[in-house]
Structure formats: C-alpha cells, structure tokens
Amino acid sequence: MICWQCIKGPRQPNGSLTCGFYATRFMKDMMEDSEQTVAAKMKKLAEKKNYTRKEIDEVRFEIIEFFQQCMV
C-alpha cells in the first residue's frame, strides 16, 4: 500500500522564474548525505524558508557543467 504524504520545502520567491532550479535543488538535497534518513532530510527542508542565491547558483553551474560534458 502506498501512503502519500504532503511535504514542505523551500519556496521560491513570488514572481521568480527559478521553479526548475528550486525543484532540482530540492531533489539534490534529498539524494545527498546517505547517512541521514529521509524523514530527517524532509524535516530539515521543511524548516528552510527558501534557498539562498548561492544554493541555486550551485545547481545552475552543475547543470551547465553536465551539458558541457555532453557536448564534447
């Protein structure tokens, strides 16, 4: 049986066009740190109001690096 849960996480600022980067950053945060439980990660992310510019830029640069490697 599947039990769905509503989860909370950092929200993008109103009027921002960074939704894809926010979703990608959220997935990255959930997948990293295998020592931490999913429940602990969800709790930590639910407490975070939004991502910093630096955190979003990290994801942007990782995506750029990925595409650059694919184009070589």
ChimeraX commands (.cxc) that place a marker at each C-alpha (Angstrom):
marker #1 position 0.00,0.00,0.00 radius 0.5
marker #1 position 1.29,3.44,-0.88 radius 0.5
marker #1 position 0.91,6.13,1.75 radius 0.5
marker #1 position 1.29,9.62,0.26 radius 0.5
marker #1 position 2.49,12.47,2.41 radius 0.5
marker #1 position 2.40,16.17,1.70 radius 0.5
marker #1 position 5.86,17.57,2.12 radius 0.5
marker #1 position 7.08,21.10,2.60 radius 0.5
marker #1 position 10.27,22.60,1.39 radius 0.5
marker #1 position 11.94,25.87,0.50 radius 0.5
marker #1 position 9.68,28.06,-1.62 radius 0.5
marker #1 position 10.77,30.27,-4.46 radius 0.5
marker #1 position 10.10,33.99,-4.09 radius 0.5
marker #1 position 6.87,35.32,-5.63 radius 0.5
marker #1 position 7.34,36.28,-9.25 radius 0.5
marker #1 position 10.55,34.28,-9.52 radius 0.5
marker #1 position 11.20,32.13,-12.58 radius 0.5
marker #1 position 13.52,29.73,-10.76 radius 0.5
marker #1 position 11.00,26.93,-10.11 radius 0.5
marker #1 position 13.02,24.35,-12.05 radius 0.5
marker #1 position 16.15,25.20,-10.11 radius 0.5
marker #1 position 14.23,25.02,-6.83 radius 0.5
marker #1 position 12.87,21.58,-7.72 radius 0.5
marker #1 position 16.32,20.40,-8.81 radius 0.5
marker #1 position 17.94,21.73,-5.63 radius 0.5
marker #1 position 15.28,20.02,-3.51 radius 0.5
marker #1 position 15.92,16.69,-5.27 radius 0.5
marker #1 position 19.68,17.14,-4.85 radius 0.5
marker #1 position 19.26,17.83,-1.12 radius 0.5
marker #1 position 17.06,14.74,-0.74 radius 0.5
marker #1 position 19.55,12.47,-2.53 radius 0.5
marker #1 position 22.75,13.68,-0.86 radius 0.5
marker #1 position 24.02,12.56,2.55 radius 0.5
marker #1 position 23.15,8.88,2.68 radius 0.5
marker #1 position 23.86,8.89,6.43 radius 0.5
marker #1 position 20.74,10.95,7.12 radius 0.5
marker #1 position 17.25,9.43,7.00 radius 0.5
marker #1 position 14.66,10.67,4.51 radius 0.5
marker #1 position 12.46,11.77,7.41 radius 0.5
marker #1 position 15.30,13.85,8.88 radius 0.5
marker #1 position 16.01,15.43,5.49 radius 0.5
marker #1 position 12.33,16.28,4.98 radius 0.5
marker #1 position 12.13,17.85,8.44 radius 0.5
marker #1 position 15.24,19.94,7.80 radius 0.5
marker #1 position 13.99,21.13,4.40 radius 0.5
marker #1 position 10.51,21.92,5.77 radius 0.5
marker #1 position 12.12,24.35,8.22 radius 0.5
marker #1 position 14.02,26.16,5.47 radius 0.5
marker #1 position 12.08,29.16,4.14 radius 0.5
marker #1 position 13.86,29.45,0.80 radius 0.5
marker #1 position 17.20,28.72,-0.85 radius 0.5
marker #1 position 19.96,31.29,-0.98 radius 0.5
marker #1 position 21.20,32.64,-4.28 radius 0.5
marker #1 position 24.41,30.67,-3.71 radius 0.5
marker #1 position 22.49,27.39,-3.30 radius 0.5
marker #1 position 20.53,27.98,-6.52 radius 0.5
marker #1 position 23.69,29.03,-8.38 radius 0.5
marker #1 position 25.36,25.74,-7.35 radius 0.5
marker #1 position 22.63,23.85,-9.19 radius 0.5
marker #1 position 22.86,26.16,-12.21 radius 0.5
marker #1 position 26.60,25.57,-12.52 radius 0.5
marker #1 position 26.22,21.80,-12.11 radius 0.5
marker #1 position 23.65,21.74,-14.92 radius 0.5
marker #1 position 25.93,23.84,-17.14 radius 0.5
marker #1 position 28.88,21.52,-16.44 radius 0.5
marker #1 position 26.75,18.48,-17.26 radius 0.5
marker #1 position 25.69,19.87,-20.64 radius 0.5
marker #1 position 29.22,21.00,-21.44 radius 0.5
marker #1 position 30.47,17.44,-20.86 radius 0.5
marker #1 position 27.72,16.06,-23.10 radius 0.5
marker #1 position 28.66,18.42,-25.92 radius 0.5
marker #1 position 32.34,17.44,-26.02 radius 0.5
marker link #1:1,2 radius 0.2
marker link #1:2,3 radius 0.2
marker link #1:3,4 radius 0.2
marker link #1:4,5 radius 0.2
marker link #1:5,6 radius 0.2
marker link #1:6,7 radius 0.2
marker link #1:7,8 radius 0.2
marker link #1:8,9 radius 0.2
marker link #1:9,10 radius 0.2
marker link #1:10,11 radius 0.2
marker link #1:11,12 radius 0.2
marker link #1:12,13 radius 0.2
marker link #1:13,14 radius 0.2
marker link #1:14,15 radius 0.2
marker link #1:15,16 radius 0.2
marker link #1:16,17 radius 0.2
marker link #1:17,18 radius 0.2
marker link #1:18,19 radius 0.2
marker link #1:19,20 radius 0.2
marker link #1:20,21 radius 0.2
marker link #1:21,22 radius 0.2
marker link #1:22,23 radius 0.2
marker link #1:23,24 radius 0.2
marker link #1:24,25 radius 0.2
marker link #1:25,26 radius 0.2
marker link #1:26,27 radius 0.2
marker link #1:27,28 radius 0.2
marker link #1:28,29 radius 0.2
marker link #1:29,30 radius 0.2
marker link #1:30,31 radius 0.2
marker link #1:31,32 radius 0.2
marker link #1:32,33 radius 0.2
marker link #1:33,34 radius 0.2
marker link #1:34,35 radius 0.2
marker link #1:35,36 radius 0.2
marker link #1:36,37 radius 0.2
marker link #1:37,38 radius 0.2
marker link #1:38,39 radius 0.2
marker link #1:39,40 radius 0.2
marker link #1:40,41 radius 0.2
marker link #1:41,42 radius 0.2
marker link #1:42,43 radius 0.2
marker link #1:43,44 radius 0.2
marker link #1:44,45 radius 0.2
marker link #1:45,46 radius 0.2
marker link #1:46,47 radius 0.2
marker link #1:47,48 radius 0.2
marker link #1:48,49 radius 0.2
marker link #1:49,50 radius 0.2
marker link #1:50,51 radius 0.2
marker link #1:51,52 radius 0.2
marker link #1:52,53 radius 0.2
marker link #1:53,54 radius 0.2
marker link #1:54,55 radius 0.2
marker link #1:55,56 radius 0.2
marker link #1:56,57 radius 0.2
marker link #1:57,58 radius 0.2
marker link #1:58,59 radius 0.2
marker link #1:59,60 radius 0.2
marker link #1:60,61 radius 0.2
marker link #1:61,62 radius 0.2
marker link #1:62,63 radius 0.2
marker link #1:63,64 radius 0.2
marker link #1:64,65 radius 0.2
marker link #1:65,66 radius 0.2
marker link #1:66,67 radius 0.2
marker link #1:67,68 radius 0.2
marker link #1:68,69 radius 0.2
marker link #1:69,70 radius 0.2
marker link #1:70,71 radius 0.2
marker link #1:71,72 radius 0.2
view
